[in-house]
Amino acid sequence: TGGLPDEVSSPVLTARSVTDAVSWYRDVLDFKPSFVNAPNGPESAFYAVLRAGSVSIQLARDAEMQNSAGAGACSLDVSNYTTFLESCRAAGTHFRIEPGTPIPSGERFFGVHDPDGNQLAFVEIPGD
C-alpha cells in the first residue's frame, strides 16, 4: 500500500528559453539532454529532460507551465563534492550560497541560480 518513492530526482524548473537553459545546464553543470521536445527546430523547444548520473531535471517553458520563469528550487545530493565544486568555479558559476557552508547535519553545500533564477542547492553526500 502507498508509501513515498525511495528517491525524488526529477524537479520541474521553468525557463524563458528551454534551448538556452539546456545549454547552461549542459555547459556549466554537465547535465546531458536525454529528451528535448522541439517540434519546429531547436528554438521551438518547450520541454526537456536532462540527466546527470541518476538525477534528472525537467525544464519547461514558462508559458506552457503558466508560471514565471525562475520560480523553482531544488536540492541535489552530489558525490565528489570538491570536484563538482571546482568544475562549477571553473565555469564561472555565480554562487548564491557560498561553497562549504555547513548545515546542521554536518554536510557542506553550495547554491547557485540558473540564468532564469531557479535556485539549485548542491549537498555533499556524507563520506565523499
C-alpha positions as a Markdown table, in Angstrom:
| # | Residue | x | y | z |
|---|---|---|---|---|
| 1 | Thr | 0.0 | 0.0 | 0.0 |
| 2 | Gly | 1.0 | 3.6 | -0.6 |
| 3 | Gly | 4.3 | 5.0 | 0.6 |
| 4 | Leu | 6.7 | 7.5 | -0.8 |
| 5 | Pro | 9.2 | 6.8 | -3.5 |
| 6 | Asp | 12.7 | 5.9 | -2.4 |
| 7 | Glu | 14.2 | 8.8 | -4.3 |
| 8 | Val | 12.9 | 12.1 | -5.7 |
| 9 | Ser | 15.1 | 13.1 | -8.5 |
| 10 | Ser | 13.2 | 15.0 | -11.2 |
| 11 | Pro | 12.2 | 18.5 | -10.3 |
| 12 | Val | 10.4 | 20.6 | -12.9 |
| 13 | Leu | 12.0 | 24.1 | -13.4 |
| 14 | Thr | 10.7 | 26.8 | -15.6 |
| 15 | Ala | 12.7 | 28.7 | -18.2 |
| 16 | Arg | 12.1 | 31.6 | -20.6 |
| 17 | Ser | 14.0 | 29.7 | -23.3 |
| 18 | Val | 14.4 | 25.9 | -22.9 |
| 19 | Thr | 17.1 | 25.9 | -25.6 |
| 20 | Asp | 19.2 | 28.4 | -23.6 |
| 21 | Ala | 18.6 | 26.6 | -20.3 |
| 22 | Val | 19.6 | 23.2 | -21.8 |
| 23 | Ser | 22.9 | 24.9 | -22.9 |
| 24 | Trp | 23.6 | 26.3 | -19.5 |
| 25 | Tyr | 22.8 | 23.0 | -17.6 |
| 26 | Arg | 25.0 | 21.1 | -20.1 |
| 27 | Asp | 27.9 | 23.6 | -20.2 |
| 28 | Val | 28.0 | 24.6 | -16.6 |
| 29 | Leu | 26.7 | 21.6 | -14.6 |
| 30 | Asp | 27.4 | 18.8 | -17.1 |
| 31 | Phe | 23.8 | 17.6 | -17.4 |
| 32 | Lys | 23.1 | 15.8 | -20.6 |
| 33 | Pro | 19.8 | 16.2 | -22.5 |
| 34 | Ser | 18.0 | 12.9 | -22.8 |
| 35 | Phe | 14.9 | 14.4 | -24.4 |
| 36 | Val | 14.0 | 17.7 | -25.9 |
| 37 | Asn | 10.6 | 18.4 | -27.3 |
| 38 | Ala | 11.2 | 20.9 | -30.1 |
| 39 | Pro | 8.7 | 20.2 | -32.9 |
| 40 | Asn | 9.9 | 23.0 | -35.2 |
| 41 | Gly | 13.6 | 23.1 | -34.5 |
| 42 | Pro | 15.8 | 24.0 | -31.5 |
| 43 | Glu | 14.3 | 27.4 | -30.9 |
| 44 | Ser | 10.8 | 25.9 | -30.6 |
| 45 | Ala | 11.8 | 23.7 | -27.6 |
| 46 | Phe | 9.3 | 23.9 | -24.8 |
| 47 | Tyr | 10.2 | 20.9 | -22.7 |
| 48 | Ala | 13.4 | 18.9 | -21.9 |
| 49 | Val | 14.7 | 16.3 | -19.6 |
| 50 | Leu | 18.3 | 16.5 | -18.6 |
| 51 | Arg | 20.3 | 13.8 | -16.7 |
| 52 | Ala | 23.5 | 13.6 | -14.7 |
| 53 | Gly | 24.1 | 10.2 | -13.1 |
| 54 | Ser | 20.8 | 9.1 | -11.5 |
| 55 | Val | 19.4 | 12.6 | -11.3 |
| 56 | Ser | 17.1 | 14.2 | -13.8 |
| 57 | Ile | 15.8 | 17.7 | -14.1 |
| 58 | Gln | 12.9 | 18.7 | -16.3 |
| 59 | Leu | 12.8 | 22.1 | -17.9 |
| 60 | Ala | 9.6 | 23.6 | -19.2 |
| 61 | Arg | 9.0 | 26.9 | -20.9 |
| 62 | Asp | 7.2 | 29.3 | -18.6 |
| 63 | Ala | 4.3 | 30.0 | -21.0 |
| 64 | Glu | 3.4 | 26.3 | -21.0 |
| 65 | Met | 3.7 | 26.0 | -17.3 |
| 66 | Gln | 1.7 | 29.2 | -16.7 |
| 67 | Asn | 4.3 | 30.0 | -14.1 |
| 68 | Ser | 7.1 | 32.6 | -14.0 |
| 69 | Ala | 10.5 | 31.5 | -15.2 |
| 70 | Gly | 12.8 | 31.0 | -12.3 |
| 71 | Ala | 10.2 | 30.3 | -9.7 |
| 72 | Gly | 11.6 | 26.8 | -9.0 |
| 73 | Ala | 14.1 | 25.4 | -6.4 |
| 74 | Cys | 15.6 | 22.1 | -5.7 |
| 75 | Ser | 18.3 | 20.4 | -3.7 |
| 76 | Leu | 20.5 | 17.7 | -5.2 |
| 77 | Asp | 23.0 | 15.4 | -3.5 |
| 78 | Val | 26.4 | 15.4 | -5.0 |
| 79 | Ser | 29.1 | 12.8 | -5.0 |
| 80 | Asn | 32.6 | 14.0 | -5.4 |
| 81 | Tyr | 31.6 | 17.3 | -3.9 |
| 82 | Thr | 35.0 | 19.0 | -4.2 |
| 83 | Thr | 35.5 | 18.0 | -7.8 |
| 84 | Phe | 32.0 | 19.2 | -8.8 |
| 85 | Leu | 32.5 | 22.5 | -6.9 |
| 86 | Glu | 35.8 | 23.1 | -8.7 |
| 87 | Ser | 34.2 | 22.5 | -12.1 |
| 88 | Cys | 31.4 | 25.0 | -11.2 |
| 89 | Arg | 34.0 | 27.5 | -10.2 |
| 90 | Ala | 35.9 | 26.9 | -13.5 |
| 91 | Ala | 32.7 | 27.5 | -15.4 |
| 92 | Gly | 32.3 | 30.9 | -13.8 |
| 93 | Thr | 29.3 | 30.0 | -11.8 |
| 94 | His | 27.9 | 32.7 | -9.5 |
| 95 | Phe | 27.2 | 31.2 | -6.1 |
| 96 | Arg | 24.1 | 32.4 | -4.1 |
| 97 | Ile | 25.2 | 30.3 | -1.1 |
| 98 | Glu | 29.0 | 30.2 | -0.6 |
| 99 | Pro | 30.7 | 26.9 | -1.1 |
| 100 | Gly | 31.4 | 24.9 | 2.1 |
| 101 | Thr | 28.6 | 26.4 | 4.1 |
| 102 | Pro | 27.9 | 23.8 | 6.8 |
| 103 | Ile | 24.4 | 22.7 | 7.6 |
| 104 | Pro | 23.3 | 21.1 | 10.9 |
| 105 | Ser | 23.7 | 17.6 | 9.7 |
| 106 | Gly | 27.4 | 18.3 | 9.0 |
| 107 | Glu | 27.4 | 18.2 | 5.2 |
| 108 | Arg | 28.7 | 21.0 | 3.1 |
| 109 | Phe | 26.7 | 22.6 | 0.4 |
| 110 | Phe | 26.6 | 25.5 | -2.0 |
| 111 | Gly | 23.8 | 27.1 | -4.0 |
| 112 | Val | 23.5 | 28.7 | -7.4 |
| 113 | His | 20.8 | 30.4 | -9.6 |
| 114 | Asp | 20.4 | 29.2 | -13.1 |
| 115 | Pro | 20.1 | 32.0 | -15.7 |
| 116 | Asp | 16.3 | 32.1 | -15.2 |
| 117 | Gly | 16.7 | 32.4 | -11.4 |
| 118 | Asn | 15.8 | 28.9 | -10.4 |
| 119 | Gln | 17.6 | 28.1 | -7.1 |
| 120 | Leu | 19.8 | 25.0 | -7.0 |
| 121 | Ala | 21.4 | 23.7 | -3.9 |
| 122 | Phe | 24.1 | 21.0 | -4.1 |
| 123 | Val | 24.7 | 19.0 | -0.9 |
| 124 | Glu | 27.7 | 16.8 | -0.1 |
| 125 | Ile | 26.9 | 13.2 | 0.3 |
| 126 | Pro | 28.5 | 12.1 | 3.6 |
| 127 | Gly | 31.7 | 10.1 | 3.2 |
| 128 | Asp | 32.5 | 11.5 | -0.3 |
